[in-house]
């Protein structure tokens, strides 16, 4: 079992991004985690179907999130958080690959590990075991105890892919595949890793912003409605892609 359970973005203006996401995609905040303040951040999480979109913003100078904003020239994608069946097995696998673990948080049945982005570039990857994993709509500890109350699929149904841009997409895809224990597939020339509920897609850098999490695919009910809402919010729209928080949201 391996699901793309949570994607994290980083923003300078958290409140503005919250407004954009709510008004464009019809999603609502389910949780604000006070614990992230220890990392110099504030955040919110929004359910997208059974998965989650998190946005973090620095509270002060010198945070990892703040340095990432500077390095990539503004808001953008930050983390790919995957739900796995066995975090200890994942920990053993990544250690054998020589990848450093920067955060290890065993908490009973819930256990997450974050990987060093210099050893696995493209985004900060986290592998997290959570109780209730047999249910795709089950508990997810980072999202609080009552996240289902905020779930709304009237506009946006699901998050179906993450797009990581790199100087060498093929090489980076193979590295990620080794970490997650999946194979790389060639989909129309694009190296892709299939998870249980979504895909990770690796593409060349075309925006001048360097390596990073550059795009997300969202399954929506009415593309035109979403594009009209994005334009109203002042977000760029090109074809079926809308730009929010420095990320290309492709509507499918």
Number of C-alpha atoms within 10 A of each C-alpha: 12 21 21 25 25 24 23 21 23 26 25 18 13 18 13 12 20 21 15 20 19 13 16 22 23 20 26 21 20 20 19 18 15 11 12 14 13 8 13 18 21 18 24 22 26 25 28 26 19 23 23 26 19 23 27 24 23 24 16 12 10 10 15 13 23 22 13 18 20 11 11 16 13 15 23 26 30 24 22 22 22 20 23 23 17 18 22 16 11 20 21 10 16 20 14 11 13 9 17 17 17 12 12 16 11 14 10 9 11 16 20 23 22 20 23 17 16 11 15 17 19 27 22 21 23 23 27 27 25 22 15 13 17 11 9 16 14 15 19 24 14 16 23 14 12 12 23 16 11 15 21 18 18 12 18 23 20 21 28 20 23 25 23 25 25 22 15 13 21 18 13 20 25 18 17 20 18 15 21 18 14 14 16 20 16 12 10 7 9 16 20 25 23 18 18 11 17 18 19 21 24 28 22 15 17 10 9 8 14 17 20 22 28 26 24 22 19 21 19 21 16 13 18 12 13 22 22 15 18 22 14 13 16 12 17 14 18 10 8 14 21 23 18 21 23 21 18 23 22 23 22 16
